[in-house]
Amino acid sequence: MEHFFQQGTDSNAPTLLILHGTGGTERDLLPVAEMIDSTASVLGVRGAVSENGMARFFRRLSEGVFDEEDLIARTKELQEFLDQAAQNYGFNRDNIVAIGYSNGANIAGSLLFHYKASLYGAILFHPMVPRRNITLPDLTGTPVFIGAGENDPLCLPQETMDLEKLLSEAHADVLVHWDQLGHQLSQKEVNEAKIWYNAHIKK
Ligand code: MLT
């Protein structure tokens, strides 16, 4: 997969896997990763699907309606890429924390939904429920931060509540931060994610 790796200064810090929104690039969330933990290594990945020239991590049939078959295949591809990248760059495969926005949050959520211990933890900005009616792996203790907007027209509040419920039922340790904004990523939720990260990940 098209990507970059930036070595951090703290070898005990997680590797931050950054996953962009529709139409983004592998570097979009680099400033956010650096705000959250400037000492961590960063692995930025570009979605391999093109929707009218806009990069995405999986196909959708229409806005908010996912191509499930493609989602499953792309999630597997990303999972295998992470295994390979950990070997190539010599970072700890068991200590990856995803930071995803929108479509990137959805593929990160899909890793959690399909693979046990794929991620050490996850920061999901404006995610949706990646798939319904499946049994999730045991996510006991996996810390997950969700940033949500009360007025988000793409990720409706009910969607966020459903995602929180499904992850919690799989025993993930979920915190939802609500603000009154829409789908955009706000400085405030990045600040809240950093506070959460320091409490749950960096410790
Ligand atoms: C998706 O397709 O993953 C969501 O609708 C968010 C987005 O627009 O990327």
Residues whose N, C-alpha, C, O or C-beta is under 5 A from the ligand:
A	BS01	MLT	T22 R60 E63 G64 S102 N103 N106
